[in-house]
Amino acid sequence: MRGQRIGSTAVAVATAIALLLTGPGAVAAEGPAGADQVSPAPPARKQVELALAQGEFKSGDRRGVMVSLYQGKWFMPRREKVRKCITKRESGANYQAVSAGGRYRGAYQMNRRIAVGASWMMQREVAKEFGSEAVKLVIALRKKPTQQWNRYWQDRAFWTVWRHGEGKSHWRGGGKNCMKRR
């Protein structure tokens, strides 16, 4: 049992390093012309995402701009520059940021209602992807302020709310200005 865990962890680490070095293009297959969706995650990517959800690898790094750690169903490779711009404008790319009044939190400066709503939206997908044990991670998010969520969960919440551009109005200032430049 222990040997199996070490072997699968080694595969996950190697895949994570490759993904973080090469970026979303290495994982995201472009669909038909104009499509921004990615193909279903390969098994290795799912292992990496689960490890990231559990706080491993780069998910504990809460400062600076890097490729989105979440690259699942809602991830849009062509909007990655917009996401990075939003994190810079909203929080200076600080995943632990809290606004002056304390209302907006995390890299994407979500209010509590948006963050908790995102966790409910993520719960069903997480159950399908990783099983009931991972759902406990999502439920635990609702008890934590957003700036305490690791990078993976904040990125996943962003893409879940962004939802192929339908939720971009949640970032009126940053999102609108970032969209103009792209």
N, C-alpha and C positions, 0 to 999 in steps of 0.2 A: 504494500500500500504506500509506504513512504517513498519507495523508488519510483512508483508511478507518478506521485505528486511532484517529485524532483524533475522527472523527465518532462512532464507537461508544463511545469514552471519554466524549464529551460527553453522549450519551444515558444512559450508565451513571451519570455524575455527577448528572445531573438527576433520574434515577429514584431514586438513593440519597438525595438530599436530600429528595425528596418522601416516600420511605418513612420516613426517620428523623424527619421533622417530623410525619407523620401517624400513625405507629405501625403495629402489626401489623394493625389493622382495615382499613387501606387495601389490604392485600395479601391478607388471609385472608378468603376467602368462607366464611360460616357454612354448614355442611352441614345435614342434617336435624336436627330437634329432638334435643338431647342429644349431637350429634356435636361433637367437638373437633378434627376434622381440617380441614386447609386444602385448597383445590383445588390442582391441579398449578400449579407456578410458571410465570407467563408468561415469555416470552423475555427481557423487560427485567429481570425479577427474577433470572433465572439469570445475566445479565451482571453484575448488582450482586453477587450471591453469589460469583461467581468472582473479582471484583475484591476483595471482602472477604477471601476465602480467601487471596488473594495478598498481603494486608497493606495494601490501599489504604483510603481514606476513614477511617471511625471505628474500624476494626479495630485500629489502633495505640494507641488511647486505652485505657489499662488501669486507669483509676480511675473510680469512680462508677457510678451506676445509670442505665441507659438501656434502651431497648427491645432485645430480643434481636436480634442481627445475623443469626443463623440463623433462617430462617422457612420451612424446607422440610418434608419429609415428616413429621417427628416433632414439629414445632412445634405447641403448643397455645395459641392466643390466650387461652383462658379460664383458663389456668394461669400466665399471664405474671406476675401479682401474686405468685404462690407462688415462681416462679423468682427474682424480684427480692428477695423476702424472704429466700430461701435465700442469695443472694449477700451480703446485708447481714449475716445472722447468721453465716455461715461465715467471711467474710473482710473484712467491712466494705466490701464491693464493690470490693476490691482484687484485680485479676486477676494481680498479681505476688506475692501473699501466700504465705508459707511458714510452716507451723505451727512452734511452739516446738521440737519434736523433729525437724522436717524431713520428716516422713512424709507430710503432707497439703499439697497445693500448688494454687495458682491460686484463682480466685474461688469455685469450688465445693468447694475443699479435697478433691480426689480424691487417693487414693493412687496409686502408680505402676501397680499392677495394673489398677485401674479405668480409668485414663487410656489405657494401652496397649490394653486390651480395647476401649475405645470407638473407638480409632483403627482397629482391625481391623473393627469393626462399620461404621464410616463408609466404609471403603475401597471396598466394592462399590458403594455408593450414589454416591459421588463419581465413580467410573468411569462410571457410567450418566449422571450429570448433566453432567459436564464433560470426560470423556475421560481418556486415559491420562496426559497431561501433569499433570493435577491430582492424579492418584494419587500422583505423586512428592511432592507437598506433604504428603499424609497419611503416607506412609512416613517422611518427614523428621520428623514429629511424634514418632515413637517414639524418636528419638534425642535429643529435647529434654526437659528437665524441664517439667512442665505449666505452671508459672508463666511460662514463656517463650513459650507458645503465644499467638497474638494473640486478641483478644476474640471474633472470629468462631468460631475453632476451639474455644475453651472453651465458648461458648454451644452450638455444634453438639454437642460431646461431652456436655454436660448433657442436651440434649433426646434424644440417642440413647440414653443410659443411662436417662433418665426413662421413655421408651417408653410414652407414654399412661398413666403412673402405675405401671406394673409395676416400675420400678426406684426408686421413691421411698424404699424402705427404705435406700438408700445414704446418705440424709441423715436418719438417725433423729432426731437432735436438732433441727436446723434445719428439715428437711422436715416433721416431725410438728407442731412448734409453728407453722410457717407455714400448714399445712393447717387447723389448728384455727380460725385467725382468718379464713379465707376462706370 
